[in-house]
Amino acid sequence: MPGRPFEGGEEDAQGRVVGVVRSVFYIRLVQPRHLPTLVLAALLLAVPAYAACTSPAAPEVVWRRCLLDGRDLTGVDLSRGVLRDSSLQRSRLMRARMVGVDAVEGRFVSADLTGADLTEATLRNADFTRAVLRGAIFSRADLRGARLFRADLTGADLTGADLNGADFSSAILDGAVWTDGQRRCAAGSVGTCQ
């Protein structure tokens, strides 16, 4: 019968209900017995939490994807810290202790790391363009694919470092100890150890 109300709507001449919106999806509350399983799944699938980029410099600090350009970190201990994909351009890291640091794809463009200890550091694809690395220790460091264009490595120690694919174009290598731990680069060595 036309005009007869049906759940908030009416029937048309053909007996179809019009003017009623019915939900296609139903929300069902989680039963309490399933809650522990859901909490466990959420914890397992959660993204790991990282320390804020404002965390103080300390061993094992996590500064992942942080913008730390121009900071004065002279003499700090960042041993075993995580600096992956962080930018420390123009920062002062003189005499910094960075033993075992993970700085894959870190940017140290024009940074001063004079006398820094980067023993066993992971520095794959890191950018040290125009960085001052005088007397820095890269003993057993992973520098594969690192860019050291026009960097000053005067007196640096590269004993046991992995330099596969590293770019030393125009880098100053005067007096640097080469990867074999025996050879010292001659004065005037630029781009290659002579």
C-alpha angles and dihedrals in degrees: 000000000000117000095025111135115239119184092325094321138077137239118247125218091280093052096255119140113243131184095034123118114201122192114241093198125056123202113219120193118240113257113238092241090063095050098088090052092050092048091050091049091050091051093048093048096042120114112248114259117241129203115260118262086245093065112124120258108269141135112292092014114162111223099159116171091353127154104225100155118160096010122152104230097156112164096356122148111234095159114162089001124148114237097157113162091353124143119229097162114165090002122146111235099157112163090357115162105229101159112164093358117163107223101152107170091000117159116228097161110165090351121147111233096161108165093358117155109228096163111164091356119158104230103157112163091356116155116231096163109164091351120153106235099162110161092355116155115230096166110164090349121154105237097159110154092359118153113228097165110165091349118153108234096165107160094356119152114232096168110156093353119150105234100170108149094358114149113227095168108158091349116152109236102171109156094352116152106237127226095273089062090230108072120077116200114245123244109275094033107151122173093350135042109253 
